[in-house]
Amino acid sequence: MDLREYQWRETFKEPLRNILKNIGVPEDVKPKLPSRWELLGHVLILKIDESLNDWLDEIARAYSEELEARAVLRDVGGIEGEYREPILDLIMGTETETTHVENGIRYRLDAARLMFSSGNVDERIRMANVCGDGEVVVDMFAGIGYFTLPMAVHSKPGKVVAHEINPLAHEYLSQNVKLNNVQAIVEPHLEDCGDAAENVADRVVMGYVGTTHEYLPKAMRILRGKGIIHYHETCPDRLMPDRPLERVEEAAENEGKQVEILNIKTIKSYAPGVSHVVVDAFVE
């Protein structure tokens, strides 16, 4: 077991012990109960096996009482669509709009309609410390500010241009910029990052997975001469590290650029045999 897995287990161990002690379900049901969860502000997200459908109300009650949640969502299908919208059912409560606090940053969102992955916390913390003073950063897939806000709050960039195509996510991004008092630094743009201005940035963040590699040439044109790209993708473990590195190197070659790989890092397991990774590349 690695350190990260140990830390996760320790985080959930004590609350889970209390839940198992107080929940009103048969003993043979308890091994099937969720051993992990997402808690975003007052909203709790659980993956509950279909065999437990008869116990949904009691599961929601026991977990929400221990974790002090006022609404419980059931994760029934991961995420879908271009906007990466979560597939969730509300099983307790009514209010799914919440404010989640992490690393001193407040993220306002509707947890029933927008994604927030606790598994990316280490990367959000890392991104809080990567910017040089006065840098211009372009966040191509900003969402509600997952990486934009840590950079703007904890570093000293000159400007962060945050592109988001989903109108709902953009609305919360705009709210979160104000909520964290970084209006003077962050420019939220409701537009496809394919339309972003070129030759403007010292650093480009590509914190999206799925078709991210298709935007690598654009990311390189967004840089003003040279700079750093943080490129994310989900990759089968059997193709690591070759595929993400080759995609960056091929895009650089096609754009007539030189590239130096600074780092490749696994952020989390995305699915069995698939990892979410990030490549830091210096391009000139």
C-alpha positions as CSV (number, residue, x, y, z in Angstrom):
1,M,0.0,0.0,0.0
2,D,1.4,3.4,-1.0
3,L,1.4,6.5,1.2
4,R,-1.6,8.1,-0.6
5,E,-3.7,4.9,-0.2
6,Y,-2.8,4.8,3.5
7,Q,-3.8,8.4,4.0
8,W,-7.1,7.9,2.2
9,R,-7.9,4.9,4.4
10,E,-7.0,6.8,7.6
11,T,-9.3,9.6,6.5
12,F,-12.3,7.4,6.2
13,K,-11.6,4.9,9.0
14,E,-13.0,6.6,12.0
15,P,-16.2,8.0,10.4
16,L,-16.8,4.6,8.8
17,R,-16.4,2.8,12.1
18,N,-19.1,5.1,13.6
19,I,-21.4,4.6,10.7
20,L,-21.2,0.8,10.9
21,K,-21.9,1.0,14.6
22,N,-25.0,3.1,14.3
23,I,-26.6,2.2,11.0
24,G,-29.8,0.2,11.1
25,V,-29.1,-2.5,8.5
26,P,-28.6,-6.3,8.8
27,E,-25.0,-7.4,9.5
28,D,-24.7,-9.2,6.2
29,V,-25.4,-5.9,4.4
30,K,-22.6,-3.9,6.1
31,P,-19.7,-5.3,4.0
32,K,-21.4,-3.8,0.9
33,L,-21.7,-0.3,2.3
34,P,-19.6,2.5,0.8
35,S,-16.2,2.7,2.4
36,R,-15.4,6.0,0.7
37,W,-17.3,9.1,-0.3
38,E,-17.1,12.7,-1.6
39,L,-18.0,15.4,0.9
40,L,-18.4,18.8,-0.8
41,G,-19.4,21.4,1.7
42,H,-22.7,20.1,3.0
43,V,-23.3,17.7,0.1
44,L,-22.4,14.0,0.4
45,I,-21.8,11.8,-2.7
46,L,-22.0,8.0,-2.3
47,K,-21.6,5.1,-4.6
48,I,-24.2,2.6,-3.4
49,D,-24.5,-0.9,-4.8
50,E,-27.9,-1.7,-6.4
51,S,-28.3,-4.6,-4.0
52,L,-28.7,-2.0,-1.3
53,N,-31.7,-0.2,-2.9
54,D,-34.0,-1.3,0.0
55,W,-31.8,0.5,2.4
56,L,-31.2,3.8,0.7
57,D,-33.1,5.9,3.2
58,E,-31.2,4.4,6.2
59,I,-27.9,4.6,4.4
60,A,-28.5,8.3,3.6
61,R,-29.5,9.0,7.2
62,A,-26.6,7.2,8.9
63,Y,-23.9,8.7,6.6
64,S,-25.3,12.2,6.6
65,E,-25.6,12.3,10.4
66,E,-22.0,11.1,10.9
67,L,-20.6,13.4,8.2
68,E,-22.9,16.4,8.9
69,A,-24.3,16.5,5.4
70,R,-27.6,18.1,4.5
71,A,-28.0,16.5,1.1
72,V,-27.0,13.1,-0.2
73,L,-26.4,12.3,-3.9
74,R,-26.0,8.8,-5.3
75,D,-23.4,8.3,-8.0
76,V,-25.1,6.1,-10.5
77,G,-22.9,6.5,-13.6
78,G,-19.7,8.5,-13.4
79,I,-19.7,11.4,-15.9
80,E,-21.0,12.1,-19.4
81,G,-20.8,14.5,-22.3
82,E,-18.5,17.2,-23.4
83,Y,-19.1,19.1,-20.2
84,R,-18.2,16.1,-18.1
85,E,-21.4,16.3,-16.1
86,P,-21.9,13.8,-13.2
87,I,-24.7,11.3,-13.3
88,L,-26.3,11.5,-9.8
89,D,-29.6,10.9,-8.1
90,L,-30.7,13.0,-5.1
91,I,-31.7,10.6,-2.3
92,M,-31.8,13.0,0.7
93,G,-32.3,16.7,1.1
94,T,-33.1,19.4,-1.5
95,E,-30.2,21.9,-1.7
96,T,-27.2,20.7,-3.8
97,E,-25.6,24.1,-4.2
98,T,-22.7,24.2,-1.8
99,T,-19.4,25.8,-0.9
100,H,-16.4,23.5,-0.6
101,V,-13.3,24.7,1.1
102,E,-9.9,23.2,0.2
103,N,-6.4,24.6,0.8
104,G,-7.8,27.9,1.8
105,I,-9.9,28.3,-1.4
106,R,-13.7,28.4,-1.6
107,Y,-15.3,26.6,-4.5
108,R,-19.0,27.4,-5.0
109,L,-20.8,24.8,-7.2
110,D,-24.0,22.8,-7.7
111,A,-22.7,19.3,-6.8
112,A,-25.6,17.6,-8.6
113,R,-24.6,19.2,-11.9
114,L,-20.9,19.8,-11.8
115,M,-17.9,17.6,-11.2
116,F,-15.4,18.0,-8.3
117,S,-12.9,15.3,-7.8
118,S,-11.2,15.0,-4.3
119,G,-8.7,12.7,-6.0
120,N,-7.2,15.7,-7.7
121,V,-6.4,17.5,-4.5
122,D,-2.6,17.0,-4.6
123,E,-2.5,18.4,-8.1
124,R,-4.6,21.4,-7.1
125,I,-2.2,22.0,-4.2
126,R,0.8,21.6,-6.5
127,M,-0.6,24.1,-9.0
128,A,-0.9,26.6,-6.3
129,N,2.9,26.9,-6.3
130,V,4.0,26.6,-9.9
131,C,3.6,30.2,-11.2
132,G,6.4,32.6,-11.3
133,D,5.8,36.2,-10.3
134,G,4.0,38.2,-13.0
135,E,3.4,35.3,-15.3
136,V,0.5,35.3,-17.7
137,V,-1.3,31.9,-17.5
138,V,-4.0,30.5,-19.8
139,D,-6.2,27.8,-18.3
140,M,-7.8,26.2,-21.3
141,F,-10.4,24.1,-19.4
142,A,-11.1,26.1,-16.3
143,G,-14.3,24.6,-15.0
144,I,-15.3,26.3,-11.8
145,G,-11.7,27.3,-11.2
146,Y,-10.1,24.0,-10.1
147,F,-6.6,25.1,-11.0
148,T,-7.2,28.8,-11.8
149,L,-8.1,29.6,-8.2
150,P,-5.1,27.9,-6.5
151,M,-2.7,29.7,-8.9
152,A,-4.4,33.1,-8.4
153,V,-4.8,32.8,-4.6
154,H,-1.5,31.3,-3.6
155,S,1.0,32.4,-6.3
156,K,1.6,35.8,-7.9
157,P,0.7,35.6,-11.6
158,G,0.2,38.8,-13.5
159,K,-2.9,37.4,-15.0
160,V,-4.8,34.1,-15.4
161,V,-7.1,33.9,-18.4
162,A,-9.6,31.2,-17.7
163,H,-11.6,29.6,-20.6
164,E,-14.7,27.6,-20.0
165,I,-17.3,26.5,-22.5
166,N,-20.0,25.2,-20.1
167,P,-22.2,28.2,-19.2
168,L,-23.1,26.7,-15.8
169,A,-19.4,26.1,-14.9
170,H,-18.5,29.5,-16.2
171,E,-21.2,31.1,-13.9
172,Y,-19.7,29.4,-10.9
173,L,-16.2,30.3,-12.0
174,S,-17.1,33.9,-12.1
175,Q,-18.7,33.7,-8.7
176,N,-15.6,31.9,-7.3
177,V,-13.3,34.6,-8.6
178,K,-15.2,37.1,-6.6
179,L,-15.6,34.8,-3.6
180,N,-11.8,34.4,-3.4
181,N,-11.1,38.1,-4.1
182,V,-9.0,37.6,-7.2
183,Q,-11.0,39.7,-9.7
184,A,-7.8,41.7,-10.4
185,I,-6.0,38.6,-11.5
186,V,-8.5,36.2,-13.2
187,E,-10.3,36.9,-16.5
188,P,-13.1,34.4,-16.9
189,H,-14.0,33.8,-20.6
190,L,-17.2,31.9,-21.7
191,E,-15.8,30.4,-24.9
192,D,-14.2,27.4,-26.5
193,C,-10.5,27.4,-25.8
194,G,-9.9,26.7,-29.4
195,D,-10.8,30.4,-29.9
196,A,-8.3,31.6,-27.3
197,A,-5.8,34.4,-28.2
198,E,-2.4,33.1,-29.3
199,N,1.1,34.3,-28.4
200,V,0.0,35.6,-25.0
201,A,1.0,33.2,-22.2
202,D,4.0,32.0,-20.2
203,R,2.2,29.0,-18.9
204,V,-0.8,26.9,-20.2
205,V,-2.9,24.6,-18.1
206,M,-4.8,21.7,-19.8
207,G,-6.6,20.2,-16.9
208,Y,-9.2,18.2,-18.9
209,V,-9.2,14.5,-19.9
210,G,-10.8,12.9,-22.9
211,T,-9.8,14.7,-26.0
212,T,-7.1,17.0,-24.5
213,H,-4.4,15.9,-26.8
214,E,-6.3,17.4,-29.8
215,Y,-5.7,20.8,-28.2
216,L,-1.9,20.5,-27.8
217,P,-1.1,22.4,-31.0
218,K,-3.3,25.2,-29.9
219,A,-1.7,25.2,-26.4
220,M,1.7,25.6,-28.1
221,R,0.5,28.6,-30.1
222,I,-1.0,30.2,-27.0
223,L,2.5,30.4,-25.5
224,R,4.4,33.6,-26.4
225,G,7.6,32.1,-27.8
226,K,8.4,29.7,-25.0
227,G,6.8,28.5,-21.8
228,I,5.4,25.6,-19.8
229,I,2.4,23.4,-20.6
230,H,0.7,21.2,-18.0
231,Y,-1.0,18.5,-20.1
232,H,-3.5,16.1,-18.7
233,E,-4.8,12.8,-20.1
234,T,-6.1,9.4,-19.1
235,C,-3.8,6.7,-20.2
236,P,-3.9,2.8,-20.1
237,D,-1.2,1.8,-17.7
238,R,0.3,-0.5,-20.4
239,L,0.9,2.6,-22.5
240,M,2.6,4.6,-19.8
241,P,4.7,6.7,-20.1
242,D,5.1,6.5,-23.8
243,R,1.7,7.6,-25.1
244,P,1.4,11.0,-23.2
245,L,5.0,11.8,-23.9
246,E,4.8,11.0,-27.6
247,R,1.6,13.1,-27.9
248,V,3.4,16.1,-26.5
249,E,6.5,15.6,-28.6
250,E,4.6,15.0,-31.8
251,A,2.5,18.2,-31.3
252,A,5.7,20.1,-30.7
253,E,7.3,18.8,-33.9
254,N,4.3,19.6,-35.9
255,E,4.3,23.2,-34.6
256,G,8.1,23.5,-35.3
257,K,8.8,23.7,-31.6
258,Q,11.4,22.1,-29.3
259,V,10.2,20.4,-26.2
260,E,11.8,19.3,-22.9
261,I,9.8,17.0,-20.6
262,L,10.2,18.3,-17.1
263,N,8.0,15.8,-15.3
264,I,5.3,13.2,-15.7
265,K,3.2,12.4,-12.8
266,T,0.2,10.1,-12.0
267,I,-2.5,12.1,-10.3
268,K,-4.9,9.1,-9.5
269,S,-6.3,5.9,-10.8
270,Y,-9.1,6.8,-13.2
271,A,-10.4,3.3,-13.8
272,P,-9.0,-0.3,-13.5
273,G,-5.8,-0.3,-15.5
274,V,-6.2,3.4,-16.5
275,S,-4.4,6.4,-14.8
276,H,-5.0,10.2,-14.9
277,V,-1.6,11.7,-15.6
278,V,-0.1,15.1,-16.1
279,V,3.0,16.0,-18.2
280,D,4.9,19.2,-17.5
281,A,6.7,20.3,-20.7
282,F,8.9,23.3,-21.5
283,V,8.2,24.3,-25.1
284,E,10.2,26.8,-27.2
